[in-house]
Amino acid sequence: MRSGVMEIKTKDIILGVCTGLVASLIWGSWPVISKLAQIQNITSIEITILRFGFSGVILLPVLFYCSVSLRLLCTKGLILAIGAGMPYVWLAIEGIALSSSAHFGIIAPSCMLVFSTMGSVFLLSETLTRQRLIGVLMIILGVLFVGLSNFGRMDAQVALGDLMFVGCGALWASFTLFSKYWGLKAWVATAMVSVVSGLVCLPLYVVNQDALFTHLSISTLLVQGAFQGVLVAIFALYSYSKSVSLLGAAKGAVFAALVPPFALCLGVIILHEVVTWIEVTGIICVVLGMLFALGLMKVQSFRKRLPAKA
């Protein structure tokens, strides 16, 4: 009986690690695949419509199943969609066009964690512990390393793209904070974002003066639609949620810290992006900072215990 329980636990751990790695890999590959789509002359508007067109249709039944009212969709759903929906994706893709997918993978998740930490103190009345503060400061230091490498080369275009990534972090942090503040389930919040953004994309497609998707093959549309709207918007979230349920929140959160190195490595391998030693130093600071902020690394006290008095 005991060996059977241990076998089940081992399977849960393996499955939890695998699903966590899948989620990190998908989220880390998103800026790379989006940059690749731009190289194939797919515009930011087309990528946004593909993402929320597919995910909005697929997740619409979730709203009916959970009895989400139209009023809730037009109030809280709209606010969440501003944070993680169309504005976020459009800003991210425009920033990737100016900067690089590696910079997005480093800056956006880092700034999201920083803004979420700061917002949780004011909005959710959480306590900012010394460990979380050290993590936030290390993340800021890492982002500054990446940013200063661009300012040193006086590349205003890349610097502007990096600032857009900071905006992406702020937007996604607002989605995280409001979802937690309102106590919404992950699937409901995700479905509201996808459906509201999909509804906004519909008139955008109609009134757009440029002919959209006409220059793209059916195979390209299906591949990008499946990746943007199914893998990124739905399957990655499910995989991450599954990992957290099997491993626990603390162990599952470590996979969020893997997104920056995954994005950096994939950008180098697939897009042949050049990474400097300053950016490598920055990502090391970011990953360590995320581990501290998520509570996955402890601040040890190095004070020696004084001997007891006789």
N, C-alpha and C positions, 0 to 999 in steps of 0.2 A: 504493500500500500504506500509506504513512504517513498519507495523508488518511483512509483507511478506519479506521485505528487511532484517529486523533483523533476521528472521528465516533462511534465506539463509546464512547470515553472521555467525550465530551460527553453522550451519551445516558445513561451511567451516573451522571454528576453530576446531570443533570436529574432522573432517576428517584430518586436518593438524596435530593435536596432535597425532592422532592414527597412521598415516603414519610415523611420526617422531619417535614415540616409536618403531614401527616395524623395521625401519632401524637401530636404536640403538641396539635393541635386537639381530638382525641378526649379526651385526658387532661385538657385544660383545660376542656372542655365537660362532663365528668362531674359536678363539683359543681353546675353550673348545671342540668343536666337532672335530677339527683337532687332538687334544691330544687324544681324545677318539678313533679316527681312528688309531692312532699309537699303542694304546693298542691292537687294533684288528689286528695288524701286517700289516697295510697298510703303505707302505713306503712314504717318502717325495716326491719321483719322481712320484709315483702313484697318490698321492693327487694333485700334480701340473698338471699332465696330465688330470686328471678328471676335474679339475677346468677350464682349458683353452680349453680342447677338447670340452666340452659341450658349454661353453660361446662363443668360437670362431665360432662354426658352427651356433649358434643361431643369433649372431650379425654380421655375414658376410653380410647378405642383407643390413644392415645399411650402410656399406661402398659403396655398389652399388647405393643405394638410394641417398646418399649424394655426389655421383660422386667423391669419394676419389681416387686420382691417385696412381699408383704403386710407383712413385717417392716419393710422400708424405708419403706413407706407409713405405717405406724403409729408410726414413730419420727421420722425426719427429715421425712417428709411432714406429720406433725402439728405439729412445731415451725415449719415453714415456713408452714403454714396459720394458725397463731396470728399470725404477722407480717403476712401479706398476704391472709389469707382473711376469714372471717366476723367475727372481733373487729375487724379494721381497718375493714371496710366499715360495720359497725354503729356503731362509734365515730365514724366520719366523718359518717355521715348524721345521727346524733343531734346532733353538733356543728354541722352545717349548719343544722339546725332552730333552734338557739339563736343562732347567729351568722349568717354569710353565706357564700355560695359564693366570693366574692372573697377573703375571709379564708382560707378553706381552700386556695385556689389559691396564696396567698402563703406561708402558714405551714407547711402539711404538707410540700410538696416541699423547702422550705428546711431545716426541722428534720431531714428525712430525710438530706439531704446533710451536715448538721453531725454528726448522730449516726453516720452511716456513716464519715465522716472520722475521728472520734474512735475508733470501734470498730476501724477498720482498723489504727490504731496499736497497740492493745492485743491484738487477736485475730489480725491478719494480719502483725504486726510490720513494718508499712510506715512509712516515714519521713515525718514531717510537715514539709514544706518551708515556707519563708517565704511563698511564693506561696499555698499552700493555707491557711496560717494567716491571711493577710490576707483571703482569700476567706471563711473561716468567720467571722471577726470582723465583716466587712461584712454577712454574712447575719444574724448575731445582732443587729446594730444595726438592720437593716431590720425584723426581726420585732418588736423592742422598739418601734420607731416605730408599727407597727400596733397592738400591744398597749396602748401608753400612750394612744393616742387613745380607747380604750374605758374605761380606768381614769380618764381625765380627765373622761369623762361619767358616771362611777360606774355604768356599765352592767354589773352583775354577771353577767347572763345571757349577754351577748356575750363577756365575759371567760372564763366557764366554757366556752363553745363553742370559744374560741381555745385554751384549755388542752387540750381534747380533740384539737384539731388537732396540738398538740405531741406528744401521745400517739400519734397516727397516724404522725407522722414517726418516732418511736422504733420502732414496730411494723414499719413498712416497712423501716427500716434493719436490723433484725434479720433480715428475710427476705433482704435484699441481702448482708449479711455472711455468713450461714450458707450461702447458695447458693454464694458464692465460696469459702468455707472448705472446703466439701465437694466443690467442683469439679463441680457439677451443671450440666447443659445447661439453657438458658433454657426450652426447651419442656417438659422433664421436670419442672423445678421448678414451672412454671406449671400443668402438668397435675395434679401432686400437690396443689397448693393448691386447685384447683377441685374435684377429686374428693373430697378429704377434707372440704372445706367443704360440698359438696353432700350428702355422707352425714350430716353433722351437722345440716344443714337439714331433712332428711327427718323425723326424730323431732320436731324443733321444730315442724314443720307439723302433725304428728299430734296432739301434746299441747297445742297452743295452744288456749286456751279461746275466743278470738275467731275468728269466721268469716273466714278469709283469702280474698282475691280474689273473694268473692261479689259485692261492690259494683262491681267493675271490668268494663268491657266487654272482649270478646275482642280488639278492635283495640288497646286500651290495653295489655293483657297482652303481645301480640305485639310492639308497638313498644318497650315498656320491656324486655322479655326480649331482643329483638334488640340493643338498645343496650347494656344492662348486661352481658349474657352473651356477646355475640358481638363487638361493636365494641370495648368497653372491655377485656374480659378476654382477647380473642384477637387481633383484627385490629390493635389499637394496638401490641401487643407485636411482632407479625410485621412491621408497618411500621417500627417503630423498629429492629428487628434487621436488616431489609433495608437501611435507611439506613446503619447502622454498617458493614455488609459492603461497601457500595458506596463510601462516603466515608471510611471509617476511623473508629476509635474517637474520636479527638480532634475531628474535624469533626462526627461524628454526635452527640456529646454536647452540642453547642450547642443542640439542639432540646429538651433537658430544661430549659434555661434559658428557653425560650419558654412553658412551661406557666403560670407565674404571670401574665404579661401577658395571655395568652389568656383565662384564667379571670376576670381582672379586667374585661377588655373585654366578654366575653360576659355577665357578671353585670350590667353596666350596661345593655347593649343589650337583653337578653331579660327580665331580672327587674327592671330599673329600680332597681338598688341604688345608693345614694348613696355616693360615694367622696370622702373629704376629701383635702386637700393633704398632710396628714401621712401618709396611707396611700399616696399616690402617691410621696412621698419614700421611704417604706419599701420599696415594690416596686422602685424604682430601685436602692436599696442591695442588695436581694436579688438582682436580676438581675446587677448588676456583681459581687457576691460569688460567685454561681454560676459566672460566667465565669472569675473568678480561680481558684476552687477546682477547676474542671474543667480548668484549664491552657489555657484558650482566650484568656486575656489574660496578658501577661508583665509582671513587675515589672522595669521598666527602671532601670538605675543612672544617676544623674545626676551622679556624680562626674566631674570633668574629669580627663583624663589629664595627668599631670605631664610636662613636657618632659624628654626624655632628657638626662642630664648629659654634657657634653663630655669 
